[in-house]
Structures are given as structure tokens and as C-alpha cells.
Amino acid sequence: MSDQGRQVAKVAALVAGGAVIGAGIGLLFAPQTGAETRRDVGRYAKKVQLKATRLSRSVQSGVKEVMDRSKSLIQRDRPRAQIEAV
């Protein structure tokens, strides 16, 4: 991995860590009861799971489409073997 890639990974890890810490602090100071907070977190987790599933399916179909197009381009550009009559 290049130095730039490592820097990007570090920044992404710091942002993710900050988000987790911020969410934890927010939950500690929330004006709701524990049961309400757990219910809300559960609902949010289900929504995120559905969105992640949809996104992964979308990405998967996009990658499949690109692979199919690439295969067809390779097949089109590949020189055809000619059969010589002896």
C-alpha cells in the first residue's frame, strides 16, 4: 500500500473511531429512558441493515455488469484462431 493509501486509511479509522465515541457519549447524555434508547437503536440498526443490503446488491450488480461488458470487449478484440485446411 502506498503512503497516500495509508494516510487515507488512518484518517478513515480516526473518523470512524470519533463517530463511535461521539455516539456513545450521545447515548449517555440522551434525555430518553434506557428502554426507549434501546428501541430507537434497534430500529436504526434494522434500517441501516436494510440500506447496507440494498447497497451491497446494487454494487454487486454493477460489478457484474462491468465484468460482463469487459468480457464481451475482450472476446471482441481477441484475434480469432483461423483453421487452415491442409
N, C-alpha and C positions, 0 to 999 in steps of 0.2 A: 504494500500500500504506500502511496506517495505521502510526502509530508503534508500536502494540502488535504488529502483524504483523511489523515489522522487528525488534523485540526478540525475538520468538519465533524468527525466522529466525536471528538472531545466536546465541541460546542453543543452538539445534539444531546450528548449524555448530560451535560450540565443543565440544559433547558428541561429535559425530561425529569431530572432529579429535582430541579426547582419547582416544577409543576406538581410533583408528588408531595413535596414538603409543604407547598402552599395549600394544596387540597387538604392535607392533614391538619394544618393549622386552622383552616376554614371550618373543618368539621368540629374541631374542639370549641370554637367560639360561635357555633351556629345557634340561633335562637330557637331551635326546634328541640323536641324531645328525642331521645335516642331511637325510639321506635319509628318516629317519623323520618328521621335521618336515614335509618337503615332501609326503610321502604323506598325513599327517594333514590338512594344509592343503588338499590336493586333494580328499580325502574330504569335508571340511567344506564346501568350495566347492560340490561337487556337491549336498550336502544342502540348502544354502542356495538353490541354483538351483532345485531341485525345489519347495521351500517357497514361493519367490517366484513361481514359475509357477502353483502351486495358488492362492496368494493373489490373484494378478492375475486368474486365471479367475473366482474367487469374486467379486471386486469387479466385474469386468466383467459377470457375470450379474446381480448385484444392481443395478447401474446400469441395465442393460437392462430389468429388471423394473420399476424405478421409472419409467423413461421410458415403458414400455408402460402402466402404471397412469395416469400423468399424461396421456397421450394419450387414454385412454378417458374420463377425467374431463373433459377439455376438450371432447371430442366430445359428451359427455352434456349438459354445461352450455351449449354453444353453441346460440343460438336457431336453429331450423330455418327455412330460407327457405321461404316459402309461395308456391305458384304460384297466381296469380289468373287465373281464366278471364275473358276479355274478351268 
